């Protein structure tokens, strides 16, 4: 109703001032600008990096993913067109995909974009420590060469494993999971459980910082991880994975208000279910689940806030399909298909259909994981 009213207001004003040189096409153009302005993905988004948003990222022109193409795991960037296929012209980097963290000889993994697409956070391994780093980008989508240090460490893990970082839709918070040494043997390993942590984001450019780091889940022994913040500020919910222990083979999708964790609820618990991703309008959540599929993961969609009956988006009775991510302003989903022990990225309409392979043949022998649109 607001959009319609604004459309008629503009139209009447144009008549009033006799601006005949503005065509009906121009009026329609303004109308569609208004539609875009009032779209339901990110409302009132702050720019944590400062400056204008990059149209090369949050418009969906880059999919960040993790790959061991060169031996260790790196963060790669795939520049894609509106159909979710590799772009062949107007490339931002020297190759497509591009190995963003090639200079680091240890593992980099699990990347996610800031709301304005100017910051890419990820987890970097240094010995037996895993910490959150960030790359900063210019408006044209290239790595920002004006900063003193790029990439740089954002959060000290104090000997723990910090993974799966992601932003709140207003850019004011960073959320992630932390695995601390809380089980035998001594030292952090997969036997230790995880909690979800949050930090306050402030500053831009060289002053960009994450402070006031605190745990928002503190249940001893429970394994709570992989948080994904809803893309609408007004919704203010985080979907994440929950298991009764770090060694449990069963895990569920939970939802909580990250600023009021007493709201924590079990969203979906049949089978093994996890790795949630939000629809831009927050009326649906997609996730992986093996419910009713012979132990193989499939990509499913469910309504929010009440899941109701789930809908299969990608299903196979012989292969796992995991780690979905939703185009931030459209109706495409990227996910990982495991035809072998290695993962391959595919793109499919959010309503289902025939998945299309994303990466070139050179990636066929690599393990490609955790796409982030």
C-alpha positions as CSV (number, residue, x, y, z in Angstrom):
1,X,0.0,0.0,0.0
2,X,2.9,2.4,0.8
3,X,4.5,1.7,-2.6
4,X,1.2,2.3,-4.4
5,X,0.5,5.5,-2.6
6,X,4.0,6.8,-3.3
7,X,3.6,5.9,-7.0
8,X,0.4,8.0,-7.3
9,X,1.9,10.8,-5.3
10,X,4.9,11.1,-7.7
11,X,2.6,10.8,-10.7
12,X,0.3,13.6,-9.5
13,X,3.3,15.8,-8.7
14,X,4.7,15.4,-12.1
15,X,1.3,16.5,-13.6
16,X,1.1,19.4,-11.1
17,X,4.5,20.8,-12.2
18,X,3.8,20.0,-15.9
19,X,7.0,18.1,-16.2
20,X,6.1,16.7,-19.5
21,X,9.6,15.8,-20.4
22,X,9.5,13.0,-17.9
23,X,8.0,10.0,-19.7
24,X,5.7,7.3,-18.4
25,X,8.7,5.1,-18.6
26,X,10.5,7.4,-16.1
27,X,7.6,7.2,-13.8
28,X,7.7,3.5,-13.9
29,X,11.4,3.6,-13.2
30,X,10.8,5.6,-10.1
31,X,8.1,3.1,-9.1
32,X,10.5,0.2,-9.4
33,X,13.1,2.0,-7.4
34,X,10.5,2.4,-4.6
35,X,9.7,-1.3,-4.8
36,X,13.4,-2.0,-4.4
37,X,13.7,0.4,-1.5
38,X,10.8,-1.2,0.3
39,X,11.9,-4.8,-0.4
40,X,12.0,-7.1,2.6
41,X,15.6,-8.3,2.7
42,X,17.7,-5.8,4.8
43,X,15.9,-2.8,6.4
44,X,18.0,0.0,7.9
45,X,21.3,-1.6,7.2
46,X,24.4,0.0,8.6
47,X,27.7,-0.2,6.6
48,X,30.3,-1.7,8.9
49,X,33.1,-0.9,6.4
50,X,31.8,2.6,5.6
51,X,31.1,4.1,2.2
52,X,28.6,2.8,-0.3
53,X,27.6,-0.8,-0.5
54,X,29.4,-2.9,-3.1
55,X,27.1,-4.0,-5.8
56,X,29.5,-6.9,-6.5
57,X,28.7,-8.7,-3.3
58,X,25.3,-8.4,-1.6
59,X,23.6,-8.2,-5.0
60,X,24.8,-11.8,-5.2
61,X,27.6,-11.4,-7.7
62,X,30.1,-13.3,-5.5
63,X,29.8,-16.6,-3.9
64,X,32.5,-17.1,-1.3
65,X,33.4,-20.8,-0.6
66,X,36.1,-22.9,1.0
67,X,38.3,-25.2,-1.2
68,X,41.5,-27.3,-0.9
69,X,42.2,-26.9,-4.6
70,X,45.9,-26.0,-3.8
71,X,46.4,-28.3,-0.9
72,X,45.3,-26.5,2.2
73,X,41.8,-25.0,2.5
74,X,41.5,-21.4,1.2
75,X,38.6,-18.9,0.7
76,X,37.7,-18.6,-3.0
77,X,35.4,-16.1,-4.6
78,X,33.2,-17.1,-7.6
79,X,31.8,-14.1,-9.5
80,X,28.4,-15.1,-10.9
81,X,25.8,-13.7,-13.2
82,X,22.1,-13.2,-12.4
83,X,21.5,-16.9,-13.2
84,X,24.0,-18.1,-10.7
85,X,26.5,-19.1,-13.3
86,X,30.2,-18.2,-13.5
87,X,30.6,-14.8,-15.0
88,X,32.9,-14.6,-18.1
89,X,33.2,-10.9,-18.6
90,X,33.8,-7.8,-16.5
91,X,35.8,-9.9,-14.0
92,X,36.9,-8.2,-10.8
93,X,39.9,-10.5,-10.2
94,X,42.5,-12.1,-12.4
95,X,40.7,-15.5,-12.4
96,X,37.2,-16.7,-11.8
97,X,37.0,-18.3,-9.2
98,X,39.8,-16.5,-7.4
99,X,41.8,-17.8,-4.4
100,X,41.5,-15.0,-1.9
101,X,43.7,-16.4,0.9
102,X,46.4,-18.1,-1.2
103,X,49.1,-16.4,0.8
104,X,48.2,-18.2,4.0
105,X,49.7,-21.7,4.1
106,X,47.3,-22.9,6.8
107,X,43.5,-23.5,6.5
108,X,41.0,-20.7,6.0
109,X,37.3,-21.7,6.0
110,X,33.6,-20.8,6.6
111,X,33.3,-17.3,5.2
112,X,30.3,-14.9,5.4
113,X,29.6,-11.4,4.0
114,X,28.7,-8.3,6.0
115,X,25.3,-6.8,5.1
116,X,26.8,-4.3,2.7
117,X,29.2,-6.7,1.2
118,X,32.3,-4.7,2.1
119,X,33.6,-7.2,4.7
120,X,34.2,-10.9,4.4
121,X,34.7,-12.7,7.8
122,X,36.2,-16.2,8.0
123,X,38.0,-18.6,10.3
124,X,41.8,-19.0,10.0
125,X,43.8,-21.8,11.5
126,X,47.1,-21.0,13.2
127,X,48.6,-24.2,14.7
128,X,45.9,-25.5,17.0
129,X,44.1,-22.2,17.3
130,X,41.3,-21.0,15.0
131,X,40.5,-17.3,15.0
132,X,38.2,-14.9,13.1
133,X,39.8,-12.8,10.4
134,X,38.3,-10.4,7.9
135,X,39.0,-9.1,4.4
136,X,37.9,-5.6,3.5
137,X,36.7,-4.6,0.0
138,X,36.3,-1.3,-1.9
139,X,33.1,-0.2,-3.5
140,X,34.3,-1.7,-6.8
141,X,34.6,-5.2,-5.2
142,X,38.4,-5.3,-5.1
143,X,40.4,-5.9,-1.9
144,X,40.8,-2.5,-0.2
145,X,44.4,-1.5,-0.6
146,X,44.1,1.7,1.4
147,X,43.9,-0.1,4.7
148,X,47.0,-0.6,6.9
149,X,46.4,-4.4,7.3
150,X,44.1,-6.4,5.1
151,X,43.1,-9.1,6.0
152,X,43.4,-8.8,9.7
153,X,42.5,-10.6,13.0
154,X,39.1,-9.5,14.4
155,X,38.7,-11.7,17.5
156,X,41.3,-13.3,19.8
157,X,40.1,-16.9,20.5
158,X,42.4,-17.3,23.5
159,X,43.4,-20.8,22.4
160,X,39.9,-21.9,21.4
161,X,38.5,-22.6,18.0
162,X,36.3,-19.8,16.6
163,X,34.3,-20.8,13.6
164,X,31.2,-19.9,11.5
165,X,31.2,-16.1,11.9
166,X,28.3,-14.1,10.5
167,X,26.9,-10.6,10.9
168,X,23.6,-9.2,12.1
169,X,21.6,-7.5,9.3
170,X,22.3,-4.0,10.7
171,X,26.1,-4.7,10.9
172,X,26.2,-4.0,14.6
173,X,27.0,-7.5,15.8
174,X,29.2,-10.4,14.8
175,X,28.1,-13.9,16.0
176,X,30.0,-17.2,15.8
177,X,30.6,-20.5,17.6
178,X,33.6,-21.2,19.9
179,X,34.9,-24.6,20.9
180,X,36.8,-24.5,24.2
181,X,38.8,-27.2,26.0
182,X,36.0,-28.7,28.2
183,X,36.5,-32.5,27.8
184,X,39.3,-35.0,27.8
185,X,42.0,-35.2,26.5
186,X,43.7,-31.9,27.3
187,X,43.7,-29.5,24.4
188,X,40.9,-28.3,22.0
189,X,39.6,-31.0,19.7
190,X,36.4,-32.3,18.3
191,X,35.5,-34.0,21.6
192,X,34.9,-30.5,23.1
193,X,31.5,-28.9,22.8
194,X,30.8,-25.4,21.4
195,X,28.9,-22.3,22.6
196,X,27.6,-19.4,20.6
197,X,29.4,-16.1,21.1
198,X,28.6,-12.5,20.1
199,X,30.6,-9.3,19.8
200,X,29.8,-5.6,19.2
201,X,30.9,-4.2,15.9
202,X,32.2,-0.6,15.7
203,X,34.3,1.6,13.5
204,X,35.1,1.5,9.8
205,X,38.2,0.8,7.7
206,X,41.3,0.8,9.9
207,X,39.2,1.3,13.1
208,X,36.8,-1.5,12.4
209,X,36.7,-3.6,15.6
210,X,34.8,-6.3,17.4
211,X,34.5,-5.8,21.2
212,X,32.6,-6.9,24.3
213,X,32.9,-10.5,23.3
214,X,30.6,-12.7,25.4
215,X,28.9,-16.1,25.3
216,X,25.1,-16.2,24.7
217,X,24.8,-20.0,25.1
218,X,26.5,-21.5,28.2
219,X,24.9,-24.9,28.7
220,X,27.6,-27.3,29.9
221,X,28.1,-30.2,27.6
222,X,25.6,-29.1,24.9
223,X,27.0,-28.5,21.4
224,X,25.5,-25.3,19.9
225,X,27.0,-23.9,16.7
226,X,26.7,-22.5,13.2
227,X,24.6,-19.5,14.0
228,X,22.9,-17.6,11.1
229,X,21.2,-14.3,11.9
230,X,17.9,-13.5,10.2
231,X,18.3,-10.9,7.3
232,X,15.5,-8.7,8.6
233,X,16.4,-6.4,11.5
234,X,12.8,-6.5,12.8
235,X,12.8,-10.3,13.1
236,X,15.9,-10.4,15.3
237,X,16.4,-14.2,15.5
238,X,19.3,-16.5,15.0
239,X,18.9,-20.0,13.6
240,X,21.6,-22.5,14.7
241,X,22.4,-26.2,15.2
242,X,21.9,-27.9,18.5
243,X,23.1,-31.3,19.8
244,X,23.1,-32.8,23.2
245,X,26.9,-33.3,23.1
246,X,29.8,-32.9,20.7
247,X,29.8,-36.6,19.9
248,X,26.0,-36.9,19.4
249,X,25.0,-38.1,15.9
250,X,21.7,-36.3,16.2
251,X,21.4,-32.5,15.8
252,X,18.4,-30.1,15.4
253,X,17.6,-26.6,14.2
254,X,17.0,-24.2,17.1
255,X,16.0,-20.5,17.0
256,X,16.7,-17.8,19.6
257,X,16.7,-14.0,20.0
258,X,20.5,-13.4,20.4
259,X,19.8,-10.4,22.6
260,X,17.3,-12.3,24.8
261,X,18.3,-16.0,24.9
262,X,15.4,-17.0,27.1
263,X,13.4,-17.1,23.7
264,X,15.4,-20.2,22.7
265,X,13.1,-22.8,20.9
266,X,13.4,-26.1,19.1
267,X,12.4,-25.2,15.5
268,X,12.9,-28.6,13.8
269,X,14.1,-31.9,15.3
270,X,13.2,-34.9,13.1
271,X,16.2,-36.8,11.9
272,X,19.6,-35.1,11.6
273,X,18.9,-31.5,10.7
274,X,21.1,-28.4,10.6
275,X,23.0,-25.7,8.7
276,X,20.1,-23.3,8.4
277,X,19.9,-20.4,6.0
278,X,17.2,-17.7,5.9
279,X,15.0,-16.6,2.9
280,X,15.5,-12.9,2.4
281,X,12.0,-12.1,3.6
282,X,12.4,-14.4,6.6
283,X,9.2,-16.3,5.8
284,X,11.1,-19.5,5.2
285,X,14.3,-21.3,6.4
286,X,16.2,-23.8,4.4
287,X,18.4,-26.4,6.0
288,X,19.9,-29.9,5.5
289,X,18.0,-32.9,6.8
290,X,18.1,-36.7,6.5
291,X,14.6,-37.1,7.7
292,X,12.9,-39.9,5.7
293,X,15.8,-40.1,3.3
294,X,17.6,-43.2,4.3
295,X,20.4,-41.4,6.1
296,X,21.3,-39.1,3.2
297,X,21.1,-35.4,3.6
298,X,18.8,-33.4,1.4
299,X,18.0,-29.6,1.2
300,X,14.6,-28.8,2.5
301,X,12.5,-25.6,3.0
302,X,10.1,-24.9,5.9
303,X,7.9,-21.9,6.9
304,X,8.9,-19.5,9.6
305,X,8.1,-19.1,12.5
306,X,6.2,-22.5,12.4
307,X,7.9,-25.1,10.2
308,X,4.8,-27.1,9.3
309,X,5.4,-29.6,6.5
310,X,8.8,-29.4,5.0
311,X,9.4,-29.2,1.2
312,X,12.2,-31.0,-0.5
313,X,14.3,-28.6,-2.6
314,X,17.2,-31.0,-3.5
315,X,16.9,-34.7,-2.8
316,X,18.9,-37.8,-3.7
317,X,18.6,-41.4,-2.3
318,X,22.3,-42.1,-3.0
319,X,24.1,-38.8,-2.4
320,X,24.4,-36.1,0.4
321,X,23.3,-32.6,-0.4
322,X,24.4,-30.1,2.3
323,X,25.3,-26.6,3.4
324,X,22.7,-24.4,1.6
325,X,23.0,-20.6,1.2
326,X,20.3,-18.3,-0.2
327,X,20.9,-15.5,-2.8
328,X,20.5,-12.3,-0.6
329,X,18.1,-10.6,-3.0
330,X,16.7,-13.3,-5.2
331,X,15.4,-16.9,-5.5
332,X,18.4,-19.0,-6.0
333,X,20.1,-21.4,-3.6
334,X,23.7,-22.7,-3.7
335,X,24.6,-25.9,-1.9
336,X,27.2,-28.7,-1.8
337,X,26.6,-32.1,-3.5
338,X,28.7,-35.0,-2.4
339,X,28.8,-37.4,-5.4
340,X,32.1,-38.7,-3.8
341,X,34.0,-37.8,-0.6
342,X,34.6,-34.3,-2.1
343,X,32.0,-31.6,-2.3
344,X,30.9,-29.7,-5.4
345,X,28.9,-26.5,-5.6
346,X,25.5,-26.5,-7.4
347,X,22.9,-23.8,-7.9
348,X,19.1,-24.4,-8.0
349,X,16.0,-22.2,-7.9
350,X,14.6,-21.9,-4.3
351,X,11.5,-23.7,-5.4
352,X,13.5,-26.7,-6.7
353,X,14.4,-27.8,-10.2
354,X,17.5,-29.1,-11.9
355,X,20.7,-28.1,-10.1
356,X,23.4,-26.6,-12.2
357,X,27.1,-27.2,-11.4
358,X,28.9,-23.9,-10.6
359,X,32.7,-24.5,-10.7
360,X,35.0,-25.4,-13.7
361,X,36.5,-28.8,-14.1
362,X,39.7,-27.9,-12.4
363,X,37.8,-28.0,-9.1
364,X,36.5,-31.5,-9.7
365,X,39.3,-33.1,-7.7
366,X,39.1,-30.6,-4.8
367,X,36.9,-30.6,-1.7
368,X,34.6,-27.5,-2.1
369,X,32.6,-26.5,1.0
370,X,30.5,-23.9,2.8
371,X,29.3,-21.6,0.0
372,X,28.2,-18.1,1.2
373,X,26.1,-15.9,-1.1
